[in-house]
Amino acid sequence: MERLRVGIIGCGQIAQIMHLPYLMELPHYEIGAVCDISAKVVNTVGEWYGVSDRYVDFEALLAQSDIDIVAILTMDHSDIAEAAAEAGKHLFVEKPFCFDPAEGRRVLSAAARNGVKLMVGYMKRYDPGYEYGMARMRAMDDVRLIRVHDFAGDFTVHEPLYTLVTGDDIPQDVLADGAAKIDAASTKALGPNHTHLSSLYNMLLMLSSHDLSILRGAFGAAEGVLFSDAISPTEILSVLDFGPQRRCVFEAGVWPDYLWWDEQLTAYGKSETISIEFPNPYVKYAPTTVTIQQNEGGSPITKVAPVSHEEAFRLEWLHFYDCICEDREVRTSGADANADVELAVEMVRAIQVR
Ligand SMILES: NC(=O)c1ccc[n+]([C@@H]2O[C@H](COP(=O)([O-])OP(=O)(O)OC[C@H]3O[C@@H](n4cnc5c(N)ncnc54)[C@H](O)[C@@H]3O)[C@@H](O)[C@H]2O)c1
């Protein structure tokens, strides 16, 4: 089996908890180089994984000719992704794909021009529980109401599960520049009347781009946004149009006092309701459950299926291997992810400015 060599750019939490361990374990891949602006992080991770090619500058990693794929696991991806495509590397880009669809389009054309594959890390789309529930939802021909509900809780509950190294050696001005760049992209995407909602937009992209993707995977593209309201600076309620007599209520927000994970995609048909309930994504191997309510012989019944313990972060890498080696279409493409960002812009712009 051909082993593809992966260069990691951004070796923070999600790299350490998920991507590095699975890339190490899968025979399909080899970790060829690591890069982080924190020398402490890149050296520690390099030691842990036995990787000697370590960089603090991503351009140096891109110049390494034996790297096939670049995994972009920083917060802001567009500039690195565009440069990596120009360097002829296949791209694994974490979500959100970008903060401004114009930046996303630049990455898409660089990838097309250079003939490289581009996958966005929407791992939930590879989750066997999602695949099972989504197939059942697609088979229903009378779905009138779809509900997406994602109230993220305390983001630190998983931390005691892992040994992590953090970049406390990064100069404050470098961190501030990174945050300012994301802010500028968000402001540009939203336009002058909605700039004050950029924290809501960022919440939508950071947390709920996953939900936009699972919704797209099950029901295709929304036709438009009928209503949006900002309940608070980090909570949104929208109604999306999915064609004649089909609507989606989309509720998302951050509720830091919740110690549990509260994320579902539910489809309501006339005589059946199917709900896919996602676990805390940082807890490995926790199953996504599918709950089915239906009529059976005149009685209402509820079935709950914890479909599989397979880890979606591992499965997405297996899919990407096949896409590259067998020239297959990527399920979570850059074009779809950019359309998700465009929809997020539309959802925020639909909020009436009072
Ligand atoms: N798929 C998921 O469910 C999931 C979960 C968590 C995070 N993420 C995504 O993964 C990305 C990273 O999130 P995280 O929680 O690991 O963040 P993090 O802050 O822990 O890690 C980011 C790392 O990138 C490094 N970095 C920043 N700029 C860099 C640059 N120019 N070159 C090299 N390194 C650079 C930082 O020093 C840091 O170590 C984000 O895009 C986030 O949305 C996805």
The ligand as an ORCA input file, in Angstrom:
! r2SCAN-3c Opt
* xyz 0 1
  N     -13.640     19.064     13.271
  C     -13.893     19.475     14.508
  O     -14.837     19.069     15.173
  C     -12.985     20.490     15.134
  C     -12.870     20.558     16.532
  C     -12.014     21.532     17.053
  C     -11.349     22.414     16.229
  N     -11.535     22.326     14.881
  C     -10.887     23.289     13.970
  O      -9.490     23.039     13.972
  C      -8.775     24.251     13.877
  C      -7.818     24.357     15.060
  O      -8.561     24.329     16.272
  P      -7.831     23.974     17.658
  O      -8.906     23.861     18.651
  O      -6.874     22.867     17.472
  O      -7.055     25.352     17.915
  P      -5.697     25.564     18.684
  O      -5.590     27.031     18.913
  O      -5.585     24.641     19.839
  O      -4.593     25.128     17.608
  C      -4.222     25.915     16.505
  C      -2.704     25.822     16.390
  O      -2.308     26.486     15.187
  C      -1.097     27.184     15.472
  N      -0.951     28.236     14.450
  C      -1.655     29.387     14.343
  N      -1.252     30.065     13.243
  C      -0.309     29.308     12.643
  C       0.472     29.469     11.460
  N       0.367     30.545     10.674
  N       1.367     28.509     11.139
  C       1.495     27.399     11.928
  N       0.779     27.204     13.070
  C      -0.110     28.132     13.412
  C      -1.277     27.682     16.884
  O      -0.031     28.005     17.490
  C      -1.976     26.507     17.547
  O      -1.056     25.595     18.129
  C      -9.842     25.371     13.818
  O     -10.070     25.697     12.486
  C     -11.070     24.720     14.420
  O     -12.272     25.262     13.907
  C     -12.305     21.376     14.326
*
